[in-house]
Structure formats: C-alpha cells, structure tokens
C-alpha cells in the first residue's frame, strides 16, 4: 500500500504541477474510488499532498520567474479566509453530499477547459484599459515562454471578480481538501486575463498557503492519517518537481487538452457514487 500511495502521489504531483490544479484533485478520487478509503481520511491526506505539490512546484516556478508573487499574495487573502470557512463546514455535510459536490467541481472544470479549447486556438491577452488598482499594486508582469522561445508581457483586469472567485476557491479547498486550483486558474486566466502558464504557476503557490490554513483543523479532528499522508506527500513532492519541467515545454492548448478526459471521468464517477448513497 505504501508503494501504491507513493506511485499515485508521483502521478498526482506531475499533473498538479502542469495544470495548477493541485495533487488533491487526483488524490481524493483515487483514494476513495480505487482504494475504498473513507473520504474523511482521503481529504486529510489530500490536504497534505496539496501542500507538497505547492512546495515542489513553486520553488521551480519562482526560480524561472514564471509565477506572479504579487498577484499570489493579493489573492491569497481571499482564499485563506475561504479555506478556514470551508474547513469549519465539513462536519455539516454528509459524505454523499461531498461526493456530489466534488464531482460537480470536476465536471465544471472540464467544461471550462473545453470552452477554452473550442473557443480559440491560441492565447488572447488582455489589451483593454489599464486598471489603476492593478497599476498601484504592480500586478502586471511578464515571463519567458520556453516553448515559444520569447518573453510575453501581460496586464490584468477585473480584480474584484477575481478576488470573489478566490474566496469561493478557498471554501472549496477547505471543504473538500483540494487545492481548488480549477477555480484559482479560472479566476486568473478567465476573469483577470492572466495567461495560462503564469496562472498555473501562481495557482501552485497559492494552493499550498490555502491548504496550510485548513490543515491544522484537519489535524486536530483526526482526518490526517500519517500512514496515508506521508507516502503520498513524498510522491507528490517528487512528481511536482518533474511536472514543472514538463509544463514549460508544452503548448498552452496541450495543457488544456491533457486534463479534460481525466476530469470528465473522475467527475462522473464521483457524482454517481454520491447519488448511489442517497
């Protein structure tokens, strides 16, 4: 079982680092659906794996100047508050409700990725009016795209919408034990118009902070089992280091394409399991 936890952690870490969705979006369904582990302990282990994903990926992305540290710190205010609220709500919902909610989150993420794939063949950066608040907080940035071999500058917009979405992402993280990277990437990429690669990198950093805010609550309520969480965390840390290198070599469209079938399959399975217990 330890070897299985380690291997699944590596796979989750690679995918989490590439897509900015966190290892939890793979770990929780795998532990519950494939191994039959109680969702309470699966969520506890998932929280630890999210922190491991963030630690491994953020170091590499920060070194390569891909993540936007100012944006992360600004939006983390909303996600941290949301994570604490979400963790406090876990005792209110029955496991079946968590399955349905988590499955719906996966399907929602898949839907948004499909829209991106169908809607445009390449990234369209925001070129509208410059927000005074964005300028004051110095949130605009640039990064070197290793796949396109050029430096790409970008500017952001709609901070209010992005901040609101991040609060919802924090609640989802605390409630389900995931990094809620799907919402984080959606907020930055779709609402605030940050390109997908820095959105993914910045999401990886934020996930760790959000998960850490709720990890203490999970620890004291007995949801974190070291025999499950420890090998998963080691695997995720290894996988996330590998994933950061892979992501920078991929096309943006390829990154979106990779995860759609995985999200659809896991989302449908979780929803079916949830409704089956009602």
Secondary structure, DSSP 8 states (H G I E B T S, - for coil): -HHHHHHHHHHHHHHHHHHTS-THHHHHHIIIIIS---HHHHHHHHHHHHHHHHHHHHHHHHHTT-S-HHHHHHHHHHHHHHHHHHHHTTTTS-HHHHHHHHHHHHHHHHHHHHHHHHH-SS-----S---HHHHHHT--EEEEETTTTEEEEE----HHHHHHHHHHHHHHHHHHTS--HHHHHIIIIIIS---HHHHHHHHHHHHHHHHHHHHHHHHHTT---HHHHHHHHHHHHHHHHHHHHHHTTS-HHHHHHHHHHHHHHHHHHHHHHHHHT-
